[in-house]
Amino acid sequence: MRVGGRRRNYSPYPIHRFVEATNATNTEAVLATFADDAFLSDWGRSFQGRAEIARWNQSDNIGAKSHLSIVSIAPVQGTYRVRIAVKGKGFNGEGDMTFTLDGDRIASLVIT
Protein backbone atom coordinates (compact mmCIF):
# COMPACT_ATOMS: atom_id res chain seq x y z
CA MET A 1 0.00 0.00 0.00
CA ARG A 2 1.33 3.45 -0.84
CA VAL A 3 0.86 6.29 1.61
CA GLY A 4 2.09 9.74 0.59
CA GLY A 5 4.41 8.27 -2.04
CA ARG A 6 5.81 5.64 0.35
CA ARG A 7 4.92 2.01 0.77
CA ARG A 8 3.52 1.30 4.19
CA ASN A 9 4.54 -1.93 5.96
CA TYR A 10 6.99 -2.73 3.15
CA SER A 11 8.37 -6.19 3.73
CA PRO A 12 11.62 -7.29 2.09
CA TYR A 13 11.09 -10.44 0.06
CA PRO A 14 12.71 -12.98 2.46
CA ILE A 15 10.59 -11.68 5.36
CA HIS A 16 7.45 -11.77 3.25
CA ARG A 17 8.27 -15.35 2.15
CA PHE A 18 8.81 -16.42 5.77
CA VAL A 19 5.41 -15.03 6.85
CA GLU A 20 3.59 -16.48 3.84
CA ALA A 21 5.23 -19.90 4.19
CA THR A 22 4.33 -20.00 7.89
CA ASN A 23 0.72 -19.10 7.16
CA ALA A 24 0.57 -21.73 4.41
CA THR A 25 2.04 -24.33 6.83
CA ASN A 26 4.75 -25.05 4.26
CA THR A 27 7.73 -26.32 6.24
CA GLU A 28 10.02 -26.65 3.20
CA ALA A 29 9.31 -23.06 2.17
CA VAL A 30 9.90 -21.77 5.73
CA LEU A 31 13.29 -23.50 5.89
CA ALA A 32 14.19 -22.29 2.38
CA THR A 33 13.93 -18.68 3.58
CA PHE A 34 16.94 -19.21 5.88
CA ALA A 35 20.61 -19.30 4.91
CA ASP A 36 22.26 -22.69 5.53
CA ASP A 37 24.11 -21.39 8.61
CA ALA A 38 21.33 -19.07 9.84
CA PHE A 39 20.88 -18.26 13.52
CA LEU A 40 17.51 -18.00 15.29
CA SER A 41 16.92 -16.85 18.87
CA ASP A 42 13.44 -17.23 20.34
CA TRP A 43 13.31 -15.48 23.72
CA GLY A 44 16.87 -16.59 24.49
CA ARG A 45 16.62 -20.13 23.11
CA SER A 46 19.19 -20.43 20.32
CA PHE A 47 19.03 -22.48 17.13
CA GLN A 48 21.93 -22.63 14.65
CA GLY A 49 21.55 -23.89 11.09
CA ARG A 50 18.55 -25.22 9.21
CA ALA A 51 18.36 -28.55 11.09
CA GLU A 52 17.93 -26.79 14.44
CA ILE A 53 15.63 -24.17 12.92
CA ALA A 54 13.53 -27.07 11.57
CA ARG A 55 13.08 -28.33 15.16
CA TRP A 56 12.03 -24.81 16.26
CA ASN A 57 9.62 -24.64 13.34
CA GLN A 58 7.94 -27.89 14.41
CA SER A 59 7.65 -26.93 18.08
CA ASP A 60 7.06 -23.17 18.00
CA ASN A 61 6.01 -22.06 14.53
CA ILE A 62 4.13 -24.30 12.10
CA GLY A 63 3.88 -27.01 14.75
CA ALA A 64 2.07 -24.51 17.00
CA LYS A 65 -0.24 -23.60 14.08
CA SER A 66 1.05 -20.03 14.11
CA HIS A 67 -0.54 -17.47 11.82
CA LEU A 68 1.54 -14.31 11.38
CA SER A 69 0.52 -10.79 10.36
CA ILE A 70 2.96 -7.94 9.90
CA VAL A 71 1.89 -4.95 11.99
CA SER A 72 4.85 -2.71 11.12
CA ILE A 73 8.35 -2.93 9.77
CA ALA A 74 11.30 -0.58 10.12
CA PRO A 75 14.88 -0.79 8.89
CA VAL A 76 17.27 -0.37 11.84
CA GLN A 77 21.05 -0.32 11.30
CA GLY A 78 21.26 -3.10 8.72
CA THR A 79 18.39 -5.12 10.15
CA TYR A 80 14.61 -5.03 9.92
CA ARG A 81 12.55 -4.77 13.09
CA VAL A 82 9.17 -6.30 12.41
CA ARG A 83 6.22 -6.06 14.77
CA ILE A 84 4.26 -9.28 14.29
CA ALA A 85 0.78 -10.29 15.44
CA VAL A 86 0.66 -14.02 16.17
CA LYS A 87 -2.33 -16.31 16.52
CA GLY A 88 -2.19 -20.06 17.07
CA LYS A 89 -1.84 -22.76 19.68
CA GLY A 90 1.33 -21.24 21.15
CA PHE A 91 2.03 -17.57 21.77
CA ASN A 92 -0.86 -15.25 20.91
CA GLY A 93 -0.36 -11.50 20.73
CA GLU A 94 2.18 -9.09 19.31
CA GLY A 95 5.94 -9.30 19.49
CA ASP A 96 9.07 -8.15 17.75
CA MET A 97 11.17 -10.07 15.27
CA THR A 98 14.51 -8.64 14.15
CA PHE A 99 15.70 -10.00 10.82
CA THR A 100 19.20 -9.75 9.37
CA LEU A 101 19.24 -10.62 5.70
CA ASP A 102 21.93 -12.05 3.46
CA GLY A 103 20.72 -11.44 -0.07
CA ASP A 104 17.46 -13.30 -0.53
CA ARG A 105 17.85 -15.37 2.68
CA ILE A 106 17.45 -14.76 6.39
CA ALA A 107 20.87 -14.81 8.11
CA SER A 108 19.42 -14.32 11.59
CA LEU A 109 16.09 -13.95 13.29
CA VAL A 110 15.79 -12.75 16.88
CA ILE A 111 12.35 -13.03 18.48
CA THR A 112 11.61 -10.94 21.57
C-alpha positions as CSV (number, residue, x, y, z in Angstrom):
1,M,0.0,0.0,0.0
2,R,1.3,3.5,-0.8
3,V,0.9,6.3,1.6
4,G,2.1,9.7,0.6
5,G,4.4,8.3,-2.0
6,R,5.8,5.6,0.4
7,R,4.9,2.0,0.8
8,R,3.5,1.3,4.2
9,N,4.5,-1.9,6.0
10,Y,7.0,-2.7,3.2
11,S,8.4,-6.2,3.7
12,P,11.6,-7.3,2.1
13,Y,11.1,-10.4,0.1
14,P,12.7,-13.0,2.5
15,I,10.6,-11.7,5.4
16,H,7.4,-11.8,3.2
17,R,8.3,-15.3,2.1
18,F,8.8,-16.4,5.8
19,V,5.4,-15.0,6.8
20,E,3.6,-16.5,3.8
21,A,5.2,-19.9,4.2
22,T,4.3,-20.0,7.9
23,N,0.7,-19.1,7.2
24,A,0.6,-21.7,4.4
25,T,2.0,-24.3,6.8
26,N,4.7,-25.0,4.3
27,T,7.7,-26.3,6.2
28,E,10.0,-26.7,3.2
29,A,9.3,-23.1,2.2
30,V,9.9,-21.8,5.7
31,L,13.3,-23.5,5.9
32,A,14.2,-22.3,2.4
33,T,13.9,-18.7,3.6
34,F,16.9,-19.2,5.9
35,A,20.6,-19.3,4.9
36,D,22.3,-22.7,5.5
37,D,24.1,-21.4,8.6
38,A,21.3,-19.1,9.8
39,F,20.9,-18.3,13.5
40,L,17.5,-18.0,15.3
41,S,16.9,-16.9,18.9
42,D,13.4,-17.2,20.3
43,W,13.3,-15.5,23.7
44,G,16.9,-16.6,24.5
45,R,16.6,-20.1,23.1
46,S,19.2,-20.4,20.3
47,F,19.0,-22.5,17.1
48,Q,21.9,-22.6,14.7
49,G,21.6,-23.9,11.1
50,R,18.6,-25.2,9.2
51,A,18.4,-28.6,11.1
52,E,17.9,-26.8,14.4
53,I,15.6,-24.2,12.9
54,A,13.5,-27.1,11.6
55,R,13.1,-28.3,15.2
56,W,12.0,-24.8,16.3
57,N,9.6,-24.6,13.3
58,Q,7.9,-27.9,14.4
59,S,7.7,-26.9,18.1
60,D,7.1,-23.2,18.0
61,N,6.0,-22.1,14.5
62,I,4.1,-24.3,12.1
63,G,3.9,-27.0,14.8
64,A,2.1,-24.5,17.0
65,K,-0.2,-23.6,14.1
66,S,1.0,-20.0,14.1
67,H,-0.5,-17.5,11.8
68,L,1.5,-14.3,11.4
69,S,0.5,-10.8,10.4
70,I,3.0,-7.9,9.9
71,V,1.9,-4.9,12.0
72,S,4.9,-2.7,11.1
73,I,8.4,-2.9,9.8
74,A,11.3,-0.6,10.1
75,P,14.9,-0.8,8.9
76,V,17.3,-0.4,11.8
77,Q,21.0,-0.3,11.3
78,G,21.3,-3.1,8.7
79,T,18.4,-5.1,10.2
80,Y,14.6,-5.0,9.9
81,R,12.6,-4.8,13.1
82,V,9.2,-6.3,12.4
83,R,6.2,-6.1,14.8
84,I,4.3,-9.3,14.3
85,A,0.8,-10.3,15.4
86,V,0.7,-14.0,16.2
87,K,-2.3,-16.3,16.5
88,G,-2.2,-20.1,17.1
89,K,-1.8,-22.8,19.7
90,G,1.3,-21.2,21.1
91,F,2.0,-17.6,21.8
92,N,-0.9,-15.3,20.9
93,G,-0.4,-11.5,20.7
94,E,2.2,-9.1,19.3
95,G,5.9,-9.3,19.5
96,D,9.1,-8.1,17.7
97,M,11.2,-10.1,15.3
98,T,14.5,-8.6,14.2
99,F,15.7,-10.0,10.8
100,T,19.2,-9.8,9.4
101,L,19.2,-10.6,5.7
102,D,21.9,-12.1,3.5
103,G,20.7,-11.4,-0.1
104,D,17.5,-13.3,-0.5
105,R,17.8,-15.4,2.7
106,I,17.5,-14.8,6.4
107,A,20.9,-14.8,8.1
108,S,19.4,-14.3,11.6
109,L,16.1,-13.9,13.3
110,V,15.8,-12.7,16.9
111,I,12.3,-13.0,18.5
112,T,11.6,-10.9,21.6
